[in-house]
Amino acid sequence: MAKNKNDNLIVRYDAGSDALSLVLKPGKESAFEEIAPGVSIEFDVRGKVLGFEILNASRRFKPVFQTFRSASKFSTLPIPVPITA
């Protein structure tokens, strides 16, 4: 099982751009590839996956984001998730 350094998946939601980010490891994005309309994989300079971004997230995950909007202080939620290969 491959894990990130913190064994945490960071989930961020930006209401302004309506984007959900799933960060597997911290780093500077160098490139991205859109794998489906509005869904991208983000890569660092060495081509390693940093995370995923999902646009129009509120439409895709409407019930989930109703909870996030009512609790705006939780803009970043570290969730312990083992990362598997």
C-alpha positions as CSV (number, residue, x, y, z in Angstrom):
1,M,0.0,0.0,0.0
2,A,1.5,3.4,-1.0
3,K,0.8,6.2,1.4
4,N,1.4,9.9,1.4
5,K,3.8,11.3,4.0
6,N,1.0,12.4,6.4
7,D,-1.4,9.5,5.7
8,N,-4.0,12.1,5.2
9,L,-6.1,13.2,2.3
10,I,-6.8,16.9,2.4
11,V,-10.2,17.9,1.2
12,R,-10.8,21.6,0.2
13,Y,-13.8,23.3,-1.2
14,D,-13.7,26.8,-2.7
15,A,-17.2,28.3,-2.8
16,G,-16.0,31.2,-5.1
17,S,-14.9,28.9,-7.9
18,D,-17.1,25.9,-6.8
19,A,-14.1,23.6,-6.9
20,L,-13.4,20.6,-4.8
21,S,-9.7,19.7,-4.3
22,L,-8.5,16.4,-3.1
23,V,-4.8,16.9,-2.1
24,L,-2.8,13.7,-1.8
25,K,0.5,15.5,-1.1
26,P,1.6,19.1,-0.8
27,G,3.5,20.7,-3.6
28,K,3.4,23.1,-6.5
29,E,1.3,22.2,-9.4
30,S,3.3,22.1,-12.6
31,A,0.7,20.5,-15.0
32,F,-2.7,18.9,-15.0
33,E,-4.7,16.6,-17.2
34,E,-8.5,16.7,-17.6
35,I,-9.7,13.1,-17.3
36,A,-13.4,13.9,-17.7
37,P,-15.3,17.2,-18.2
38,G,-14.5,19.3,-15.1
39,V,-12.3,16.6,-13.4
40,S,-8.5,17.0,-13.5
41,I,-5.4,15.3,-12.1
42,E,-2.7,17.7,-10.9
43,F,1.0,16.9,-11.2
44,D,4.2,18.3,-9.8
45,V,7.3,19.1,-11.9
46,R,8.4,15.4,-11.7
47,G,5.1,14.1,-13.0
48,K,4.0,12.8,-9.6
49,V,0.3,13.1,-8.7
50,L,-0.5,15.9,-6.2
51,G,-4.2,15.6,-6.2
52,F,-7.5,16.0,-8.1
53,E,-9.8,18.9,-8.8
54,I,-13.5,18.7,-9.5
55,L,-15.2,21.8,-10.9
56,N,-18.9,22.6,-10.5
57,A,-18.7,20.5,-7.3
58,S,-21.9,21.8,-5.7
59,R,-23.9,20.5,-8.6
60,R,-22.1,17.2,-8.5
61,F,-22.2,16.8,-4.7
62,K,-25.2,19.0,-3.7
63,P,-26.2,17.1,-0.5
64,V,-22.6,17.1,0.8
65,F,-22.0,20.8,0.1
66,Q,-25.1,21.9,1.9
67,T,-23.4,20.8,5.0
68,F,-20.1,22.5,4.1
69,R,-21.8,25.8,3.3
70,S,-23.4,25.9,6.7
71,A,-20.1,25.2,8.4
72,S,-17.7,27.6,6.5
73,K,-15.1,27.4,9.2
74,F,-14.2,23.9,7.9
75,S,-12.6,25.0,4.7
76,T,-9.9,22.4,5.0
77,L,-10.7,19.0,6.5
78,P,-7.8,16.6,7.1
79,I,-9.3,13.1,6.8
80,P,-7.1,10.1,7.6
81,V,-7.4,7.9,4.6
82,P,-4.9,5.3,3.6
83,I,-3.8,5.8,0.1
84,T,-3.7,2.5,-1.8
85,A,-2.0,1.7,-5.1
